[in-house]
């Protein structure tokens, strides 16, 4: 994607391009839709946050264009502050509403904390941009100050003292993770993507610390603890090895052996005991019993193993074609990269239909494997490091401009987040009827079907381009049509889905998210499922 913003005039903010305005219009349509569905003081806070993020986004764009940002961000996109700032607050709002309707006060308060945390980290990112912009943008500072004052005032009278401390703890963790990871991983994120990814990791780390300090017998679901421990453990492992390999060469056999030994030490000596403390049983035995509990799970695991083998064969086949190609810069075509989208659709749909809890755990294990293999590739750990570098380089695109290859991890996250994020106690008592019954399928629809069809048909047959982008009208329309057909197929094969004549809202949600796919320059594999999840839950 080409950069959306033209160079700014001296002393002014970045000019408004048509694509950025269109993206902002789509985001405001989502925010106002959620505001109309919820209509309380928290939804007013979300509107105020979106307004101030709209103004501050151009300050971030200006910093990126002038090279004045504190860290090195991804250069093939705009800052993305607006579309990412509202994700956590809107997610918290719809989570609060669903858990309130399900009669679960604990997760209702949890939703409010999620919304408040999202607003806090977004306001921090805005203050950071305004603090380093020269000359200081007076009007934008006033707007941000007013919006921030309204949000702080409302949250001050809505949160308990403990919840306020929890929000501040997440904000502190977010600040430190920003300083560490953005320094270690230049050009891997835009400011908006860093806000979304690091904000989520900070929240999970704080939740894990909180639950570890207050754990009691039989508290919580082992499945939820498994996700928290695995994600946080993999992130901390990456920070540890990144710091360690500053002082030693990671490509030698001695360093590689040390890497594998330390991985075992950290896994067996830290992660497993931590999980044992939380679930009060042997984690390996629990996982084995969980996976083999029913025949359905055994069949699903065998089927997923077959699909994983197929994905590996696709990678090997494409690399064999590159080896036989005369061009050393041979890259996999768009349709080849989209093979993996079809494979993950074939993976997730049976899991959602037959055993959603197994899919939850399997996706967590797969995420840990993906992150571990990326560490092996990034640090050039023998014997697979150089091989993985060669195999995966074929599937790089402009979004993988930093030292990490994150596209496949984002794809897994986009498909899994709708399964992970909705609290299971809040899916009872019919609280996920109507359009909400499609919430677990948000990743399948937005990324597995919508983004794939838009990319293939847009590149093959598209002629009419959306203003300021490379995306085409034909690709967007076929994407919407394909998602509608997918919803019809879900109704046929999943007897648990009852839409209750909420077809207009579903069509509107799919259309808005498809327009966002056409205009956003952020990571669509991550952003689109979250927006569709939020709209369907509302």
N, C-alpha and C positions, 0 to 999 in steps of 0.2 A: 504494500500500500504506500502511496506517496503521502508526504506530509500534508496535513490538512490546512495548516495556517501559513499565510504569507508572512514575509519578514515584517516586523513591527516598525512603525515610524518612531523616530527618536523621541523618547520621553513619553510614549503612549503605550497602551496595552496592545496585544496582538489583534489584528483585524479579524472580523468575524467571517469565516468562510461558510459557504452554503452547506457543506457536509457536516461541519460542527454544529451549525444551527439546527439542521435536521435531526442530528443525534440528540441534541438538547431537547427538541420538541418531543421526540419519542420518549425520552426519560421523564419529562414533565407530564406526559400523558399517563405514564404508569403511576407516577407519584400522586397525581390528582385522582386517578381511578381508585387507588388504595385509600386515599383520603376520603373519597365519597363512600367507600364501603365501610370504613371504620368510623370516621368522623368523631374523633375525640381529641383531647389536648396533645396526645402523643403524635397523632397524624398532623396536627398543625406544626409541631416541631419538625416533622419530616419535610413539610413544605418549605419552612424557613431554611432548613439545611440545604435543600435543593437550590433555592434562590441564591444563597451566598456561595455555594459551590459553583454555580453557573458563572458568577463573576470572577471567582478566584481561579477557575480553570485557565483563563486566558493569561493570568500572571504566570502560572506554571508553564504554559506554552511559550511565553516570552523568555522565561529563564532557560528552557531547553534550547530554543533557537539561538540564544546568545552564548550558550555554554556556561551560564552563570549558576546552574543548579549545584547543590552541595555534592551530590553523587552523580555518577555516570548512569543515565537511564537509557532505555531502549529508544533508538532514534527514528524508527520507522513508523511511529505513531504519535498522536498528540498526548497530552498529559492524562486525559481520561478521568479527571477528578470528579466531574459531575456523575457519570454513570456508575462509578464505583462507590462514591460517598454514600449513596442512598440505599445500597444493597442491604447492609446489616441492619440499619434502622427499619426498613420496610419488612425485612424478614422477621425481626423481633415483634413488629406490630401484628402481622398476620398470625404469628405463632401465639401471641397473647390472646387474640380473638378465638382461635381454634381451641386452645386449652381452656379458655373461659367457658366456651360452649360445651366442652366435654366435662366441665366441673372439676378441673384439676388446678387448684390454686397455686401449687408449687410451680408448675411449668408456666402458669400465667404470669407469675412474678419473674420467672426466668426469662420469658419473652420481653418483659419490660427492661430487664438488665441488658439483654442483647441489644435492644434498640438504643438504650442510653450509652452503651459501650461503643456502638457504631458511630453515634453522633460525636462522642468524645474524640475518637481517633481521627474522624474526618475534620473536626474543628482544629485539631492539632496540626494536621497536614496543611490546612488553610493558613493557619498562623505562621507556619514555617515558610510557606511561599511568600506571604506578605512581608515577613520580616527580612527577607533577603532580596526583595525587589527594589530596584533603584531606577528612578525616584519612587518614593513610597506612594502607592496608589491610594490617595486620600478617600475617594468615593467608595472604592471597594472595601477599604478598612472600616468605614462607617457601616456599610451594609453587613459585613461580616460581624462587626461588633454588636449590632442590633440583633441579628439572628442568633449569635452565640449567647447574648444576654437573655433572650427569650427562652432558649433551650435550657440554659443553666437554671433559670428561675423555675421553670416548670418541673424539671427533674429534681431540683432541690426539695420541692414540695410533694414529690411523688415517690422518691426512693427512701428507704430506711438508711440509718447510719451504716449498717453493714453492707448494704448494696452500693452506697456511695464509695466506701472503701474498696469494694470489689472492682468498681469501674476504674478507680484511680490506679489500682494494682495492674489492671490490664493495660492502661495507658502507659504506665512506667515500663512494663515489659515490652510494649510496642516500640517505645522510644529506643530502648537498648537493642532490640532486634533490628530496627532500622539501621542503627549505627554499625552493627556488626555485619549483617547480611548484605546490605547495599554496598558496603566497602569490599567484602569478600567476593561479591558477585556483580561486577559492573555490567551494565547494558542488558541485564536479564529481565528487568521490569520497567514499566512506565511508572510515574508517581501513583497513578490510580491502581495499577496492578499490585504495587507494593502495599498500598493501603489495604486492599482487599485480602491479599494472601497473608501478609504479616499480621494484619489485624485478626484474621481467623486463627492463625497459629498462636498469637498472644492470648486470645480468649481461651483456647484449648489448654494451653500451659497453665493459665491461672485456675481453670476448672480442675485440672489434675492435681495441682498443689492443694487447692481447697478441699477436695474430696479425700486426698491422702491424709490430711491433718484431722479430718473429722470422721474418718471411716469407722463404722460400727458393724457388728455382725449382720450379714444378709442385707446390707444397704446397697441399693442400686442394682442395675442389671450388669452381669459380667460382660455382655456384648458391648455395652457402652464404654465400660472401662477399658476393654480391649482396644477400641479405636483410639481413645485418648492416649493410652500408654504407647501404642505403636507409633502414632504420628509424632508425639513429643520426643520419644526416644530416638527416632530417625533424624529429627532436626538437630537434637543435641549431639548426636553422633557425628553429623556433618560439620557442626561448628568445632567439635573437638579435633577431627582430622584436618580440617582447614587450618586451624591454628598450629597443629603439630607439623604439618608439611610445609609451613613457612620456613622451618629450621632444618628440614632434611629433604632430600630428593625422593619423591614418591614413586619414581619409575624403576627403582632398583629391586632386585629380588629380596634383599634384606628388608626394605621398606614394605614390600608387598606381603611378606610373611608376617611382619609386625602388624600390618593392617588387619589381616585375617585373624591373628591371635587376639588383638585388641577388640575386634568385632565380637568374637566369642566371649571375651571377658565382660564387655559392656552388656551383651545380650543375656548371658547366663548369670552375671554378677550384679546387674543393676535392673534391667528391664523385667526379667522374669520375677525376681523377688518383689519388685514394685507392684507388678500385677498380682502376685500371690497375696500381698498385703491387702489389696483392694477386693479381690473376689473370694478370699479365704479358702482357696483350694489350689492344688497343683495346676498351673496354667497349661502345661503340655498335656496332662491327662484330661483336663476339661476340654481343651480344643479337640483332642482326638475323639472323645465321647460325643462332643457336639457335632463333629463332621460325619460321624458314622451312626448317628442316632436313628435315622430312618432309611428305608430303601430309596426313597425319593432323593435324599441328599447324596447317596452313593451314585445314583444314576446321573444326577446333575453334575457332580464332580467329574465323572468319567466323560460326560459330554463337554464340559469346559476344558478338560485336558486335551481333548481332540481339537477344539477350536484354538487353544494356545499353540498346539503343534502346527496347525494350519497357518497361524500368524507368523510363526518362525520360518515356515517354508516360503511365505510371501517375501519376507526380508531376504532370505538366501537367494531366491529366484531373481529379485530385482538387482541384487548385487552381482549375480552371475551375468545378467544382461549388461551391467556397467562394465564388467571386466572384458566383455566381448565388444564393447563399443569403442570406436576410435577416439571419441571425445573423452578427455580426462575429467571434464566438468559435467558429465552426464548426471542428471537429477531425475528422480522418479516423477512421472507425470502425475497430474492431480488425481486422476482416477485410481492410480496405484496407491496413493496415500489414503484415499477414501476406502480402500479395501478394509482397513482397520476399523472404520466406522461401521461398516456392515458386520464385521465380526463381533464388535462389542454390542451391537443391537441384538444379534443372535445369541449373545451371552446373557444380556440383562433381561430380555423379555421373559424367557422361561423362569429365570430366578425370581422376578417380580410376581409372576403368576403362581408358581408352585411353592416357593419357600423364600420369602423376603428376608427372614433373619439369616439364613445361610448366605444369601447374596451380600448382606451387610458385612458379615465376617470375611467372606471370600474376597470382597473388594478391598477390605482393610489389609489382608495378607498380600494381595496383588500390589497395592500401593507401596507396602514395605519393600517388596521385591524390586519394583521399578526404581525406587529411590536408592536402594543398595546398589543396583546395577549402574545407576548414574554416577554414584560415588566411584565405583570401579572404573568407569570410563573416564570420568573427569580427572581422577588422580593417576590414571594410567597404571592401575594395579595389575600386576602379572598374575595369571597368564591371559586374562580376558580383556584387559584394558584397551590395548591397541586394536584388538579384533572388534570390540564394540564401537570404537571410534570410527573404524572403517565402515562397518555395517550401517550405523545410524546416520552417518554423514550424508548418505544418499537421500534421506527423507527430510533434510533441513529445509526451512523456508525463512523468509525475512524476519519472522518473529523469534527465531533462534539466533539472535545476533550476539548474545553474550557467551560466556564460557560453558554454560549449562545447556543441555537439550531438554526442554520442558514440555514440548508439544504433546508427547504421548502421556505424560503425567497429567497435564491439563485435561486431556480427553478422558482419562480414567476418573479424575475428580468431577468433571462435568456430568458424567453418567451416574456417579455414586452419590453426589451431594443430595439429590432429592430423596434418596433412600436413607442417608445418614441424618439429615437435619430435622426431619419431622419426628417429634417425640412420640414413641409408640403408645404411651398412655393417653395421648390426645387424639389417637385415631380410632378410639372406641366410641360407643354410643352414637354411631351414625354421624360423627362430626366430620367425616370425609365423604359425605354424599355429594351428588351433583358433580360440578367441575372439579371439586377437591379430590374425587376418586381417581383423577388422572395425575395427581401430584407425584407419585412414585415414577411415573412415566415421563416426567418433565425433561430429564436428560435424554431419554430415547427420542422424544419428539423433536426437541430443539437442536440437538447435536447429531444424534445418530441418524435421523431422517432429514430434518430441515436443512441443516448446514451442509450435509452431504449432497442432497439433491440440488440445492442452490449452487454449489460449487461445480458439480458435474454439468448440469444443464446450462448454467450461466456461461461456463467456459466453452461449451460445445455449440450452443445455439444462440447465446445472448447477443443482441445487437444494440438495444436501447439501454444506455448506462444511466444509473442514478447520478445526478449532478455532483461533481467533485469526488467521485469514487470510481473504482474499477468494477464494482458490482453491477449486475444488470437487472432490468425489470423482469425479464423472462425467468431468470434464476429465482428471484423472490416469489413470483407467482407460482412457479412449479413447486417451490418449497412449501408454500401455504397449502397447495392442493395435496401434496404428498402427505403432509401432516394430518390433514382432514381424513384422507384415506386410512392412515394409520390409526386414527381414533376409532374409525368404523371397525377396523380389524380387531382392535383391543376390545371393543364391545362384544364382538363375536366370540373371541377366545377366552376372555377373562370374565367369568360370571359374577365376580365381585364388584364390577364397575357398573354403576347406575347413574347416569348423567342427569336424570330428573329434569329433562327439557332445558338444561342450561347451555344450549348449543350456541346462542348468541355470544355469551361471555367467552366460551371456548374459542370460537372463531375470532373474536376480537383480540383475545390474548395471543393466539398464534400469529395473527397478522401484525400486531405491535412488535412482538419479539422478532419476527422475520424482517421487519423494517429496521430494527436495531441491528440485526446482522448485516444489513446492507450498508449501514452508515458507520458503525463503530470501528475503530482501529485498535481496540483492546483485544485481549485474548477471548475470542468468541466461544471457544470450547468451555470456558469457565463462566463467562458472563451470561450467556443466553439461557442455560438451564436455571440459573438463579432467578432471572427475571420471570421466566415462565412459571417456575415454582411459586414465586410470590403472587403472581396474578391468579393462578389456579387456586391457591389457598385462600385468597380473599373472597 
